C-alpha cells in the first residue's frame, strides 16, 4: 500500500529557522528525567515561533535520532513582585519529544 503525504495546510510566516534556533535548551527536571527513563520522551524549551514539524526536524538533525511524536505547550509567564513594582516573567514554549524505542539521548 502506498501512502501519499499531503502538502502542509499552512506555512509559517517569517524567516526559516535553523535547528539551533528552534531548540533553545533541554529541560532537565525531575519530571523530565522520569519521562526520559520510563517513556523515552525528552523535554526542550523551543522557539515560540516553531511548529511541531520544525521541532521534529530540528531534534532529528541535532541529536541524530528518529522522532515518533511531538507535543507542545505554551507556558505563560508568572507574576513576580519586587518591592512595590509588579511584573511578569517571560512566556515560553515547551516541547515534549517522544523517540522511537531504538534511540536515546544522553545529556550527561
FENMOPE-V976450 format. One line per field, one symbol per residue. ss: DSSP state (a for helix, b for strand, c for the rest). psi: psi as a letter, one per 30 degrees, with the letter a starting at -180 (. if undefined). burial: b if it has 16 or more other ideal C-beta (glycine too) atoms within 10 Angstrom, else e. A space follows every 10 residues. Layout:
# FENMOPE-V976450
ss=???
psi=???
burial=???
This chain:
# FENMOPE-V976450
ss=cccccccccc ccccccccaa aabbbbccca aaaaaaaaac bbbbbbcccc caaaaaaaaa aaacccbbbb bbbbbcccbb bbccbbbbcc cbbbbbbbbc cccccccc
psi=kkkkklkkfl kklllkklef fejelkjjle eeeeeeeegh kkkkklkffk leeeeeeeee eefhljkekk klkjklklkl kjcfkkaklk llkkkjjkll ffklkjf.
burial=eeeeeeeeee eeeeeebebe ebbbeebeee ebeebbeeeb bbbbebbeeb beebbbbbbb eebebebeeb ebeeeeeeee eeeeeeeeee eebebbbebe eeeebeee
